[in-house]
């Protein structure tokens, strides 16, 4: 079993939901002329948190 599969299984088992990143698709760049763009940061929370705090946002 690969690590990503295990990670995804844990996220699903815990019932966590991803909070989307507002304003950007990527969180890292190598800052070159032809940049590599990657999403390194992910944010998860529970359904209870979203219900209690519906205006929660993740900003870069």
PDB file of N, CA, C, O and CB in Angstrom:
ATOM      1  N   UNK A   1       0.838  -1.179   0.000  1.00  0.00           N
ATOM      2  CA  UNK A   1       0.000   0.000   0.000  1.00  0.00           C
ATOM      3  C   UNK A   1       0.887   1.247   0.000  1.00  0.00           C
ATOM      4  O   UNK A   1       1.825   1.332   0.792  1.00  0.00           O
ATOM      5  CB  UNK A   1      -0.956  -0.005   1.219  1.00  0.00           C
ATOM      6  N   UNK A   2       0.605   2.210  -0.873  1.00  0.00           N
ATOM      7  CA  UNK A   2       1.454   3.397  -0.877  1.00  0.00           C
ATOM      8  C   UNK A   2       0.987   4.427   0.149  1.00  0.00           C
ATOM      9  O   UNK A   2      -0.150   4.381   0.619  1.00  0.00           O
ATOM     10  CB  UNK A   2       1.477   4.020  -2.268  1.00  0.00           C
ATOM     11  N   UNK A   3       1.873   5.349   0.485  1.00  0.00           N
ATOM     12  CA  UNK A   3       1.613   6.318   1.548  1.00  0.00           C
ATOM     13  C   UNK A   3       0.429   7.232   1.249  1.00  0.00           C
ATOM     14  O   UNK A   3      -0.325   7.581   2.157  1.00  0.00           O
ATOM     15  CB  UNK A   3       2.841   7.152   1.785  1.00  0.00           C
ATOM     16  N   UNK A   4       0.258   7.623  -0.004  1.00  0.00           N
ATOM     17  CA  UNK A   4      -0.859   8.506  -0.362  1.00  0.00           C
ATOM     18  C   UNK A   4      -2.183   7.788  -0.142  1.00  0.00           C
ATOM     19  O   UNK A   4      -3.139   8.387   0.352  1.00  0.00           O
ATOM     20  CB  UNK A   4      -0.742   8.976  -1.834  1.00  0.00           C
ATOM     21  N   UNK A   5      -2.246   6.518  -0.501  1.00  0.00           N
ATOM     22  CA  UNK A   5      -3.470   5.744  -0.286  1.00  0.00           C
ATOM     23  C   UNK A   5      -3.796   5.669   1.207  1.00  0.00           C
ATOM     24  O   UNK A   5      -4.946   5.854   1.606  1.00  0.00           O
ATOM     25  CB  UNK A   5      -3.323   4.320  -0.878  1.00  0.00           C
ATOM     26  N   UNK A   6      -2.786   5.398   2.024  1.00  0.00           N
ATOM     27  CA  UNK A   6      -2.995   5.321   3.477  1.00  0.00           C
ATOM     28  C   UNK A   6      -3.471   6.672   4.019  1.00  0.00           C
ATOM     29  O   UNK A   6      -4.403   6.735   4.821  1.00  0.00           O
ATOM     30  CB  UNK A   6      -1.688   4.884   4.196  1.00  0.00           C
ATOM     31  N   UNK A   7      -2.827   7.738   3.575  1.00  0.00           N
ATOM     32  CA  UNK A   7      -3.228   9.087   4.004  1.00  0.00           C
ATOM     33  C   UNK A   7      -4.686   9.353   3.643  1.00  0.00           C
ATOM     34  O   UNK A   7      -5.452   9.829   4.481  1.00  0.00           O
ATOM     35  CB  UNK A   7      -2.316  10.158   3.359  1.00  0.00           C
ATOM     36  N   UNK A   8      -5.071   9.057   2.426  1.00  0.00           N
ATOM     37  CA  UNK A   8      -6.454   9.278   1.980  1.00  0.00           C
ATOM     38  C   UNK A   8      -7.438   8.416   2.767  1.00  0.00           C
ATOM     39  O   UNK A   8      -8.542   8.866   3.076  1.00  0.00           O
ATOM     40  CB  UNK A   8      -6.586   8.980   0.480  1.00  0.00           C
ATOM     41  N   UNK A   9      -7.058   7.203   3.090  1.00  0.00           N
ATOM     42  CA  UNK A   9      -7.905   6.325   3.899  1.00  0.00           C
ATOM     43  C   UNK A   9      -8.113   6.898   5.301  1.00  0.00           C
ATOM     44  O   UNK A   9      -9.219   6.839   5.839  1.00  0.00           O
ATOM     45  CB  UNK A   9      -7.286   4.924   3.989  1.00  0.00           C
ATOM     46  N   UNK A  10      -7.066   7.446   5.887  1.00  0.00           N
ATOM     47  CA  UNK A  10      -7.183   8.056   7.213  1.00  0.00           C
ATOM     48  C   UNK A  10      -8.088   9.275   7.175  1.00  0.00           C
ATOM     49  O   UNK A  10      -8.934   9.448   8.052  1.00  0.00           O
ATOM     50  CB  UNK A  10      -5.805   8.447   7.748  1.00  0.00           C
ATOM     51  N   UNK A  11      -7.919  10.120   6.165  1.00  0.00           N
ATOM     52  CA  UNK A  11      -8.773  11.304   6.007  1.00  0.00           C
ATOM     53  C   UNK A  11     -10.241  10.874   5.897  1.00  0.00           C
ATOM     54  O   UNK A  11     -11.109  11.449   6.553  1.00  0.00           O
ATOM     55  CB  UNK A  11      -8.349  12.130   4.750  1.00  0.00           C
ATOM     56  N   UNK A  12     -10.510   9.876   5.077  1.00  0.00           N
ATOM     57  CA  UNK A  12     -11.882   9.383   4.900  1.00  0.00           C
ATOM     58  C   UNK A  12     -12.409   8.759   6.190  1.00  0.00           C
ATOM     59  O   UNK A  12     -13.554   8.999   6.573  1.00  0.00           O
ATOM     60  CB  UNK A  12     -11.941   8.355   3.755  1.00  0.00           C
ATOM     61  N   UNK A  13     -11.584   7.963   6.857  1.00  0.00           N
ATOM     62  CA  UNK A  13     -12.007   7.304   8.097  1.00  0.00           C
ATOM     63  C   UNK A  13     -12.377   8.330   9.175  1.00  0.00           C
ATOM     64  O   UNK A  13     -13.334   8.126   9.923  1.00  0.00           O
ATOM     65  CB  UNK A  13     -10.892   6.378   8.614  1.00  0.00           C
ATOM     66  N   UNK A  14     -11.633   9.414   9.253  1.00  0.00           N
ATOM     67  CA  UNK A  14     -11.900  10.456  10.243  1.00  0.00           C
ATOM     68  C   UNK A  14     -13.040  11.385   9.825  1.00  0.00           C
ATOM     69  O   UNK A  14     -13.512  12.187  10.630  1.00  0.00           O
ATOM     70  CB  UNK A  14     -10.646  11.267  10.485  1.00  0.00           C
ATOM     71  N   UNK A  15     -13.482  11.281   8.572  1.00  0.00           N
ATOM     72  CA  UNK A  15     -14.562  12.127   8.078  1.00  0.00           C
ATOM     73  C   UNK A  15     -14.144  13.571   7.900  1.00  0.00           C
ATOM     74  O   UNK A  15     -14.965  14.481   8.015  1.00  0.00           O
ATOM     75  CB  UNK A  15     -15.730  12.059   9.011  1.00  0.00           C
ATOM     76  N   UNK A  16     -12.859  13.787   7.617  1.00  0.00           N
ATOM     77  CA  UNK A  16     -12.376  15.153   7.447  1.00  0.00           C
ATOM     78  C   UNK A  16     -12.729  15.688   6.067  1.00  0.00           C
ATOM     79  O   UNK A  16     -12.822  14.939   5.093  1.00  0.00           O
ATOM     80  CB  UNK A  16     -10.865  15.216   7.666  1.00  0.00           C
ATOM     81  N   UNK A  17     -12.922  16.990   6.008  1.00  0.00           N
ATOM     82  CA  UNK A  17     -13.242  17.678   4.763  1.00  0.00           C
ATOM     83  C   UNK A  17     -12.155  18.689   4.466  1.00  0.00           C
ATOM     84  O   UNK A  17     -11.631  19.337   5.372  1.00  0.00           O
ATOM     85  CB  UNK A  17     -14.625  18.367   4.842  1.00  0.00           C
ATOM     86  N   UNK A  18     -11.820  18.820   3.199  1.00  0.00           N
ATOM     87  CA  UNK A  18     -10.793  19.781   2.802  1.00  0.00           C
ATOM     88  C   UNK A  18     -11.381  21.185   2.755  1.00  0.00           C
ATOM     89  O   UNK A  18     -12.473  21.398   2.227  1.00  0.00           O
ATOM     90  CB  UNK A  18     -10.189  19.403   1.433  1.00  0.00           C
ATOM     91  N   UNK A  19     -10.645  22.135   3.313  1.00  0.00           N
ATOM     92  CA  UNK A  19     -10.999  23.541   3.165  1.00  0.00           C
ATOM     93  C   UNK A  19     -10.261  24.058   1.936  1.00  0.00           C
ATOM     94  O   UNK A  19      -9.040  23.926   1.854  1.00  0.00           O
ATOM     95  CB  UNK A  19     -10.635  24.378   4.457  1.00  0.00           C
ATOM     96  N   UNK A  20     -10.974  24.640   0.985  1.00  0.00           N
ATOM     97  CA  UNK A  20     -10.304  25.117  -0.220  1.00  0.00           C
ATOM     98  C   UNK A  20      -9.458  26.360   0.057  1.00  0.00           C
ATOM     99  O   UNK A  20      -9.789  27.171   0.921  1.00  0.00           O
ATOM    100  CB  UNK A  20     -11.332  25.420  -1.305  1.00  0.00           C
ATOM    101  N   UNK A  21      -8.378  26.492  -0.679  1.00  0.00           N
ATOM    102  CA  UNK A  21      -7.512  27.650  -0.612  1.00  0.00           C
ATOM    103  C   UNK A  21      -8.104  28.740  -1.492  1.00  0.00           C
ATOM    104  O   UNK A  21      -8.322  28.528  -2.685  1.00  0.00           O
ATOM    105  CB  UNK A  21      -6.063  27.297  -1.048  1.00  0.00           C
ATOM    106  N   UNK A  22      -8.366  29.900  -0.910  1.00  0.00           N
ATOM    107  CA  UNK A  22      -8.977  31.005  -1.657  1.00  0.00           C
ATOM    108  C   UNK A  22      -7.909  31.819  -2.374  1.00  0.00           C
ATOM    109  O   UNK A  22      -6.890  32.171  -1.780  1.00  0.00           O
ATOM    110  CB  UNK A  22      -9.794  31.912  -0.716  1.00  0.00           C
ATOM    111  N   UNK A  23      -8.140  32.118  -3.644  1.00  0.00           N
ATOM    112  CA  UNK A  23      -7.292  33.035  -4.376  1.00  0.00           C
ATOM    113  C   UNK A  23      -6.089  32.446  -5.073  1.00  0.00           C
ATOM    114  O   UNK A  23      -5.426  33.147  -5.838  1.00  0.00           O
ATOM    115  CB  UNK A  23      -6.837  34.042  -3.481  1.00  0.00           C
ATOM    116  N   UNK A  24      -5.782  31.179  -4.837  1.00  0.00           N
ATOM    117  CA  UNK A  24      -4.637  30.541  -5.488  1.00  0.00           C
ATOM    118  C   UNK A  24      -4.918  29.060  -5.695  1.00  0.00           C
ATOM    119  O   UNK A  24      -5.693  28.444  -4.964  1.00  0.00           O
ATOM    120  CB  UNK A  24      -3.349  30.734  -4.654  1.00  0.00           C
ATOM    121  N   UNK A  25      -4.272  28.514  -6.702  1.00  0.00           N
ATOM    122  CA  UNK A  25      -4.333  27.065  -6.914  1.00  0.00           C
ATOM    123  C   UNK A  25      -3.101  26.375  -6.352  1.00  0.00           C
ATOM    124  O   UNK A  25      -3.119  25.171  -6.096  1.00  0.00           O
ATOM    125  CB  UNK A  25      -4.474  26.746  -8.404  1.00  0.00           C
ATOM    126  N   UNK A  26      -2.013  27.150  -6.157  1.00  0.00           N
ATOM    127  CA  UNK A  26      -0.736  26.576  -5.749  1.00  0.00           C
ATOM    128  C   UNK A  26      -0.211  27.298  -4.515  1.00  0.00           C
ATOM    129  O   UNK A  26      -0.530  28.466  -4.291  1.00  0.00           O
ATOM    130  CB  UNK A  26       0.290  26.653  -6.897  1.00  0.00           C
ATOM    131  N   UNK A  27       0.592  26.606  -3.717  1.00  0.00           N
ATOM    132  CA  UNK A  27       1.150  27.214  -2.509  1.00  0.00           C
ATOM    133  C   UNK A  27       2.667  27.332  -2.562  1.00  0.00           C
ATOM    134  O   UNK A  27       3.273  27.861  -1.630  1.00  0.00           O
ATOM    135  CB  UNK A  27       0.748  26.411  -1.296  1.00  0.00           C
ATOM    136  N   UNK A  28       3.292  26.851  -3.632  1.00  0.00           N
ATOM    137  CA  UNK A  28       4.745  26.908  -3.736  1.00  0.00           C
ATOM    138  C   UNK A  28       5.149  27.101  -5.184  1.00  0.00           C
ATOM    139  O   UNK A  28       4.514  26.561  -6.090  1.00  0.00           O
ATOM    140  CB  UNK A  28       5.389  25.634  -3.163  1.00  0.00           C
ATOM    141  N   UNK A  29       6.208  27.874  -5.404  1.00  0.00           N
ATOM    142  CA  UNK A  29       6.797  28.057  -6.726  1.00  0.00           C
ATOM    143  C   UNK A  29       8.307  28.086  -6.567  1.00  0.00           C
ATOM    144  O   UNK A  29       8.821  28.545  -5.547  1.00  0.00           O
ATOM    145  CB  UNK A  29       6.277  29.362  -7.411  1.00  0.00           C
ATOM    146  N   UNK A  30       9.020  27.594  -7.582  1.00  0.00           N
ATOM    147  CA  UNK A  30      10.480  27.676  -7.543  1.00  0.00           C
ATOM    148  C   UNK A  30      10.983  29.023  -8.052  1.00  0.00           C
ATOM    149  O   UNK A  30      12.191  29.255  -8.101  1.00  0.00           O
ATOM    150  CB  UNK A  30      11.092  26.551  -8.367  1.00  0.00           C
ATOM    151  N   UNK A  31      10.068  29.910  -8.431  1.00  0.00           N
ATOM    152  CA  UNK A  31      10.370  31.294  -8.819  1.00  0.00           C
ATOM    153  C   UNK A  31      11.296  31.406 -10.038  1.00  0.00           C
ATOM    154  O   UNK A  31      12.052  32.369 -10.156  1.00  0.00           O
ATOM    155  CB  UNK A  31      10.999  32.014  -7.654  1.00  0.00           C
ATOM    156  N   UNK A  32      11.236  30.437 -10.929  1.00  0.00           N
ATOM    157  CA  UNK A  32      12.030  30.486 -12.152  1.00  0.00           C
ATOM    158  C   UNK A  32      11.223  31.145 -13.266  1.00  0.00           C
ATOM    159  O   UNK A  32      10.030  31.400 -13.101  1.00  0.00           O
ATOM    160  CB  UNK A  32      12.478  29.066 -12.573  1.00  0.00           C
ATOM    161  N   UNK A  33      11.870  31.426 -14.408  1.00  0.00           N
ATOM    162  CA  UNK A  33      11.163  32.012 -15.547  1.00  0.00           C
ATOM    163  C   UNK A  33      10.019  31.116 -16.012  1.00  0.00           C
ATOM    164  O   UNK A  33       8.942  31.602 -16.359  1.00  0.00           O
ATOM    165  CB  UNK A  33      12.134  32.260 -16.702  1.00  0.00           C
ATOM    166  N   UNK A  34      10.256  29.828 -16.015  1.00  0.00           N
ATOM    167  CA  UNK A  34       9.228  28.833 -16.320  1.00  0.00           C
ATOM    168  C   UNK A  34       8.985  28.057 -15.029  1.00  0.00           C
ATOM    169  O   UNK A  34       9.540  26.972 -14.851  1.00  0.00           O
ATOM    170  CB  UNK A  34       9.664  27.871 -17.515  1.00  0.00           C
ATOM    171  N   UNK A  35       8.158  28.598 -14.119  1.00  0.00           N
ATOM    172  CA  UNK A  35       8.118  28.072 -12.756  1.00  0.00           C
ATOM    173  C   UNK A  35       7.445  26.708 -12.622  1.00  0.00           C
ATOM    174  O   UNK A  35       6.547  26.347 -13.381  1.00  0.00           O
ATOM    175  CB  UNK A  35       7.416  29.042 -11.880  1.00  0.00           C
ATOM    176  N   UNK A  36       7.918  25.976 -11.630  1.00  0.00           N
ATOM    177  CA  UNK A  36       7.214  24.798 -11.146  1.00  0.00           C
ATOM    178  C   UNK A  36       6.223  25.303 -10.109  1.00  0.00           C
ATOM    179  O   UNK A  36       6.595  26.055  -9.209  1.00  0.00           O
ATOM    180  CB  UNK A  36       8.205  23.712 -10.544  1.00  0.00           C
ATOM    181  N   UNK A  37       4.986  24.903 -10.225  1.00  0.00           N
ATOM    182  CA  UNK A  37       3.952  25.308  -9.282  1.00  0.00           C
ATOM    183  C   UNK A  37       3.391  24.056  -8.636  1.00  0.00           C
ATOM    184  O   UNK A  37       3.004  23.112  -9.326  1.00  0.00           O
ATOM    185  CB  UNK A  37       2.828  26.135  -9.982  1.00  0.00           C
ATOM    186  N   UNK A  38       3.348  24.048  -7.316  1.00  0.00           N
ATOM    187  CA  UNK A  38       2.879  22.877  -6.585  1.00  0.00           C
ATOM    188  C   UNK A  38       1.947  23.291  -5.463  1.00  0.00           C
ATOM    189  O   UNK A  38       2.040  24.400  -4.938  1.00  0.00           O
ATOM    190  CB  UNK A  38       4.058  22.079  -6.029  1.00  0.00           C
ATOM    191  N   UNK A  39       1.070  22.408  -5.111  1.00  0.00           N
ATOM    192  CA  UNK A  39       0.226  22.608  -3.928  1.00  0.00           C
ATOM    193  C   UNK A  39       0.792  21.733  -2.828  1.00  0.00           C
ATOM    194  O   UNK A  39       0.599  20.517  -2.830  1.00  0.00           O
ATOM    195  CB  UNK A  39      -1.291  22.264  -4.216  1.00  0.00           C
ATOM    196  N   UNK A  40       1.496  22.356  -1.882  1.00  0.00           N
ATOM    197  CA  UNK A  40       2.133  21.619  -0.799  1.00  0.00           C
ATOM    198  C   UNK A  40       1.301  21.637   0.473  1.00  0.00           C
ATOM    199  O   UNK A  40       1.418  20.731   1.298  1.00  0.00           O
ATOM    200  CB  UNK A  40       3.502  22.187  -0.520  1.00  0.00           C
ATOM    201  N   UNK A  41       0.475  22.640   0.642  1.00  0.00           N
ATOM    202  CA  UNK A  41      -0.287  22.801   1.878  1.00  0.00           C
ATOM    203  C   UNK A  41      -1.748  22.439   1.654  1.00  0.00           C
ATOM    204  O   UNK A  41      -2.379  22.909   0.708  1.00  0.00           O
ATOM    205  CB  UNK A  41      -0.170  24.241   2.403  1.00  0.00           C
ATOM    206  N   UNK A  42      -2.267  21.610   2.521  1.00  0.00           N
ATOM    207  CA  UNK A  42      -3.661  21.198   2.476  1.00  0.00           C
ATOM    208  C   UNK A  42      -4.251  21.437   3.855  1.00  0.00           C
ATOM    209  O   UNK A  42      -3.557  21.306   4.863  1.00  0.00           O
ATOM    210  CB  UNK A  42      -3.809  19.699   2.040  1.00  0.00           C
ATOM    211  N   UNK A  43      -5.526  21.786   3.903  1.00  0.00           N
ATOM    212  CA  UNK A  43      -6.178  22.129   5.167  1.00  0.00           C
ATOM    213  C   UNK A  43      -7.454  21.307   5.301  1.00  0.00           C
ATOM    214  O   UNK A  43      -8.308  21.314   4.414  1.00  0.00           O
ATOM    215  CB  UNK A  43      -6.490  23.657   5.246  1.00  0.00           C
ATOM    216  N   UNK A  44      -7.572  20.603   6.416  1.00  0.00           N
ATOM    217  CA  UNK A  44      -8.716  19.740   6.653  1.00  0.00           C
ATOM    218  C   UNK A  44      -9.394  20.124   7.958  1.00  0.00           C
ATOM    219  O   UNK A  44      -8.762  20.641   8.879  1.00  0.00           O
ATOM    220  CB  UNK A  44      -8.290  18.265   6.678  1.00  0.00           C
ATOM    221  N   UNK A  45     -10.690  19.861   8.018  1.00  0.00           N
ATOM    222  CA  UNK A  45     -11.452  20.112   9.235  1.00  0.00           C
ATOM    223  C   UNK A  45     -12.612  19.131   9.292  1.00  0.00           C
ATOM    224  O   UNK A  45     -12.778  18.294   8.404  1.00  0.00           O
ATOM    225  CB  UNK A  45     -11.961  21.583   9.290  1.00  0.00           C
ATOM    226  N   UNK A  46     -13.403  19.241  10.332  1.00  0.00           N
ATOM    227  CA  UNK A  46     -14.552  18.351  10.493  1.00  0.00           C
ATOM    228  C   UNK A  46     -15.828  19.032  10.005  1.00  0.00           C
ATOM    229  O   UNK A  46     -15.884  20.253   9.862  1.00  0.00           O
ATOM    230  CB  UNK A  46     -14.704  17.924  11.966  1.00  0.00           C
ATOM    231  N   UNK A  47     -16.837  18.225   9.756  1.00  0.00           N
ATOM    232  CA  UNK A  47     -18.146  18.768   9.372  1.00  0.00           C
ATOM    233  C   UNK A  47     -18.715  19.619  10.505  1.00  0.00           C
ATOM    234  O   UNK A  47     -19.369  20.631  10.253  1.00  0.00           O
ATOM    235  CB  UNK A  47     -19.130  17.624   9.011  1.00  0.00           C
ATOM    236  N   UNK A  48     -18.467  19.210  11.762  1.00  0.00           N
ATOM    237  CA  UNK A  48     -18.933  19.998  12.908  1.00  0.00           C
ATOM    238  C   UNK A  48     -18.327  21.396  12.905  1.00  0.00           C
ATOM    239  O   UNK A  48     -19.018  22.376  13.182  1.00  0.00           O
ATOM    240  CB  UNK A  48     -18.592  19.285  14.218  1.00  0.00           C
ATOM    241  N   UNK A  49     -17.035  21.491  12.593  1.00  0.00           N
ATOM    242  CA  UNK A  49     -16.383  22.801  12.546  1.00  0.00           C
ATOM    243  C   UNK A  49     -17.022  23.673  11.469  1.00  0.00           C
ATOM    244  O   UNK A  49     -17.310  24.847  11.704  1.00  0.00           O
ATOM    245  CB  UNK A  49     -14.868  22.646  12.281  1.00  0.00           C
ATOM    246  N   UNK A  50     -17.243  23.098  10.294  1.00  0.00           N
ATOM    247  CA  UNK A  50     -17.837  23.867   9.191  1.00  0.00           C
ATOM    248  C   UNK A  50     -19.245  24.326   9.566  1.00  0.00           C
ATOM    249  O   UNK A  50     -19.641  25.444   9.235  1.00  0.00           O
ATOM    250  CB  UNK A  50     -17.877  23.021   7.890  1.00  0.00           C
ATOM    251  N   UNK A  51     -20.000  23.475  10.251  1.00  0.00           N
ATOM    252  CA  UNK A  51     -21.342  23.845  10.687  1.00  0.00           C
ATOM    253  C   UNK A  51     -21.287  24.984  11.695  1.00  0.00           C
ATOM    254  O   UNK A  51     -22.091  25.914  11.626  1.00  0.00           O
ATOM    255  CB  UNK A  51     -22.063  22.636  11.293  1.00  0.00           C
ATOM    256  N   UNK A  52     -20.344  24.917  12.629  1.00  0.00           N
ATOM    257  CA  UNK A  52     -20.214  25.952  13.657  1.00  0.00           C
ATOM    258  C   UNK A  52     -19.552  27.225  13.142  1.00  0.00           C
ATOM    259  O   UNK A  52     -19.785  28.308  13.678  1.00  0.00           O
ATOM    260  CB  UNK A  52     -19.425  25.415  14.821  1.00  0.00           C
ATOM    261  N   UNK A  53     -18.738  27.101  12.119  1.00  0.00           N
ATOM    262  CA  UNK A  53     -17.957  28.221  11.596  1.00  0.00           C
ATOM    263  C   UNK A  53     -18.050  28.254  10.064  1.00  0.00           C
ATOM    264  O   UNK A  53     -17.048  28.038   9.382  1.00  0.00           O
ATOM    265  CB  UNK A  53     -16.474  28.113  12.051  1.00  0.00           C
ATOM    266  N   UNK A  54     -19.231  28.520   9.526  1.00  0.00           N
ATOM    267  CA  UNK A  54     -19.417  28.392   8.076  1.00  0.00           C
ATOM    268  C   UNK A  54     -18.625  29.391   7.231  1.00  0.00           C
ATOM    269  O   UNK A  54     -18.486  29.191   6.024  1.00  0.00           O
ATOM    270  CB  UNK A  54     -20.860  28.540   7.758  1.00  0.00           C
ATOM    271  N   UNK A  55     -18.110  30.449   7.829  1.00  0.00           N
ATOM    272  CA  UNK A  55     -17.352  31.437   7.070  1.00  0.00           C
ATOM    273  C   UNK A  55     -15.839  31.172   7.101  1.00  0.00           C
ATOM    274  O   UNK A  55     -15.055  32.028   6.691  1.00  0.00           O
ATOM    275  CB  UNK A  55     -17.640  32.823   7.610  1.00  0.00           C
ATOM    276  N   UNK A  56     -15.430  29.997   7.581  1.00  0.00           N
ATOM    277  CA  UNK A  56     -14.010  29.669   7.632  1.00  0.00           C
ATOM    278  C   UNK A  56     -13.410  29.675   6.236  1.00  0.00           C
ATOM    279  O   UNK A  56     -13.951  29.066   5.314  1.00  0.00           O
ATOM    280  CB  UNK A  56     -13.794  28.308   8.296  1.00  0.00           C
ATOM    281  N   UNK A  57     -12.284  30.369   6.088  1.00  0.00           N
ATOM    282  CA  UNK A  57     -11.575  30.428   4.815  1.00  0.00           C
ATOM    283  C   UNK A  57     -10.095  30.170   5.062  1.00  0.00           C
ATOM    284  O   UNK A  57      -9.573  30.449   6.142  1.00  0.00           O
ATOM    285  CB  UNK A  57     -11.790  31.802   4.116  1.00  0.00           C
ATOM    286  N   UNK A  58      -9.436  29.638   4.053  1.00  0.00           N
ATOM    287  CA  UNK A  58      -7.997  29.494   4.069  1.00  0.00           C
ATOM    288  C   UNK A  58      -7.459  30.469   3.035  1.00  0.00           C
ATOM    289  O   UNK A  58      -7.753  30.360   1.845  1.00  0.00           O
ATOM    290  CB  UNK A  58      -7.549  28.013   3.775  1.00  0.00           C
ATOM    291  N   UNK A  59      -6.669  31.419   3.506  1.00  0.00           N
ATOM    292  CA  UNK A  59      -6.110  32.441   2.627  1.00  0.00           C
ATOM    293  C   UNK A  59      -4.614  32.244   2.490  1.00  0.00           C
ATOM    294  O   UNK A  59      -3.937  31.871   3.448  1.00  0.00           O
ATOM    295  CB  UNK A  59      -6.420  33.849   3.156  1.00  0.00           C
ATOM    296  N   UNK A  60      -4.095  32.501   1.281  1.00  0.00           N
ATOM    297  CA  UNK A  60      -2.628  32.354   1.078  1.00  0.00           C
ATOM    298  C   UNK A  60      -1.865  33.462   1.793  1.00  0.00           C
ATOM    299  O   UNK A  60      -0.636  33.501   1.736  1.00  0.00           O
ATOM    300  CB  UNK A  60      -2.277  32.374  -0.435  1.00  0.00           C
TER     301      UNK A  60
END
